[in-house]
Amino acid sequence: MDWVTFIAERRIQEAVDRGELDNLKNKGKPLRELGDANLPLEQRVYLTVMRNAGAVPREVELMREAAALRDKAAAAPPEARAALLADLAVIETELDMKLGRATVGRGERARRNAKAPNLVRGAMIVATGRGSGS
């Protein structure tokens, strides 16, 4: 623990011991999320402008597109499913590249897609906090 943290912690504990923090507004309630506070200023500005414009990052768009294709492929007849899974492989490869993940060959990805139809939807929920319907 560095000396600044040590002094801050000590002063907070002294204030608690004196009862100075007993009547705080919102006491016992969770702290609000800081969101972008830990990002560099340039990224915070970029994200704020994007949010205010109603835009979403390309990665989220790709996740939504992939989820929609996955749903279509699940409901499609077998003869149309292969083309949809090929389109899905292209989208997932772009998403992998955007997120810096290792990519898998198209044939392997198509086989994996057929076995795990909710994988992208789950990733989108984690990334955005929402399901594909929002």
C-alpha positions as CSV (number, residue, x, y, z in Angstrom):
1,M,0.0,0.0,0.0
2,D,1.4,3.4,-1.0
3,W,1.6,6.3,1.5
4,V,-1.3,8.2,-0.2
5,T,-3.6,5.2,0.1
6,F,-2.5,4.6,3.7
7,I,-3.2,8.2,4.8
8,A,-6.6,8.2,3.0
9,E,-7.6,5.0,4.6
10,R,-6.5,6.2,8.0
11,R,-8.5,9.5,7.7
12,I,-11.6,7.6,6.5
13,Q,-11.4,5.3,9.5
14,E,-10.9,8.2,11.9
15,A,-14.0,9.9,10.4
16,V,-16.0,6.6,10.8
17,D,-14.9,6.3,14.4
18,R,-16.0,9.9,15.1
19,G,-19.4,9.2,13.5
20,E,-19.0,11.8,10.8
21,L,-20.1,9.4,8.0
22,D,-23.3,8.2,9.8
23,N,-25.7,10.7,8.1
24,L,-24.5,10.5,4.5
25,K,-27.1,10.7,1.8
26,N,-27.5,7.2,0.1
27,K,-25.8,5.4,3.0
28,G,-26.1,1.7,2.5
29,K,-27.0,2.0,-1.2
30,P,-24.7,0.7,-3.9
31,L,-22.4,3.2,-5.6
32,R,-23.2,4.1,-9.1
33,E,-21.1,2.6,-11.9
34,L,-18.2,4.8,-13.0
35,G,-18.5,3.5,-16.5
36,D,-15.9,5.2,-18.6
37,A,-14.0,6.8,-15.8
38,N,-11.0,4.6,-16.2
39,L,-10.6,5.2,-19.9
40,P,-8.3,7.7,-21.4
41,L,-9.9,11.1,-22.2
42,E,-9.9,10.5,-26.0
43,Q,-11.8,7.3,-25.7
44,R,-14.3,8.9,-23.2
45,V,-15.0,11.7,-25.7
46,Y,-15.3,9.3,-28.6
47,L,-17.8,7.0,-26.6
48,T,-19.8,10.0,-25.4
49,V,-20.2,11.4,-29.0
50,M,-21.1,7.9,-30.2
51,R,-23.7,7.5,-27.4
52,N,-25.2,10.9,-28.0
53,A,-25.5,10.2,-31.7
54,G,-27.3,6.9,-30.9
55,A,-24.5,4.9,-32.6
56,V,-23.1,1.7,-31.3
57,P,-19.6,0.3,-31.7
58,R,-19.0,-1.9,-34.8
59,E,-18.4,-4.9,-32.4
60,V,-22.0,-4.6,-31.0
61,E,-23.4,-4.3,-34.5
62,L,-21.6,-7.4,-35.5
63,M,-22.8,-9.3,-32.4
64,R,-26.4,-8.3,-33.3
65,E,-26.0,-9.3,-36.9
66,A,-24.5,-12.6,-35.9
67,A,-27.4,-13.3,-33.4
68,A,-29.9,-12.5,-36.1
69,L,-28.2,-14.9,-38.6
70,R,-27.9,-17.6,-35.9
71,D,-31.7,-17.4,-35.3
72,K,-32.4,-17.4,-39.0
73,A,-30.1,-20.4,-39.5
74,A,-31.8,-22.3,-36.6
75,A,-35.2,-21.8,-38.3
76,A,-34.1,-22.3,-41.9
77,P,-34.4,-25.5,-43.9
78,P,-31.2,-27.5,-44.2
79,E,-30.6,-26.4,-47.8
80,A,-30.6,-22.7,-46.8
81,R,-28.7,-23.2,-43.5
82,A,-25.3,-23.7,-45.1
83,A,-25.4,-20.3,-46.8
84,L,-26.5,-18.6,-43.6
85,L,-23.8,-20.3,-41.6
86,A,-21.2,-19.2,-44.2
87,D,-22.4,-15.6,-43.8
88,L,-22.2,-16.0,-40.0
89,A,-18.6,-17.3,-40.3
90,V,-17.7,-14.1,-42.1
91,I,-19.3,-11.9,-39.5
92,E,-17.8,-13.8,-36.6
93,T,-14.3,-13.7,-38.2
94,E,-14.6,-9.9,-38.4
95,L,-15.8,-9.8,-34.8
96,D,-12.9,-12.0,-33.8
97,M,-10.5,-9.6,-35.5
98,K,-12.1,-6.5,-33.9
99,L,-11.9,-8.1,-30.5
100,G,-8.4,-9.4,-31.0
101,R,-9.4,-13.1,-30.7
102,A,-7.7,-15.9,-32.6
103,T,-9.8,-16.9,-35.6
104,V,-10.8,-20.4,-36.6
105,G,-11.0,-21.7,-40.2
106,R,-14.4,-21.2,-41.9
107,G,-15.2,-25.0,-42.0
108,E,-14.5,-25.5,-38.4
109,R,-16.5,-22.4,-37.4
110,A,-19.5,-23.6,-39.4
111,R,-19.4,-26.9,-37.6
112,R,-19.1,-25.2,-34.3
113,N,-22.0,-22.8,-35.1
114,A,-24.2,-25.8,-35.8
115,K,-23.4,-27.2,-32.4
116,A,-23.7,-24.0,-30.3
117,P,-26.5,-21.8,-31.6
118,N,-26.7,-19.5,-28.6
119,L,-23.0,-18.7,-28.3
120,V,-23.1,-15.2,-30.0
121,R,-26.3,-14.3,-28.2
122,G,-24.6,-15.0,-24.9
123,A,-21.6,-13.0,-25.9
124,M,-23.8,-10.1,-26.8
125,I,-25.6,-10.2,-23.5
126,V,-22.3,-10.0,-21.7
127,A,-20.9,-7.3,-23.9
128,T,-24.0,-5.0,-23.9
129,G,-26.0,-6.1,-20.9
130,R,-29.0,-6.7,-23.3
131,G,-30.4,-9.6,-25.3
132,S,-30.7,-9.6,-29.1
133,G,-34.2,-8.3,-29.0
134,S,-33.3,-4.8,-27.7
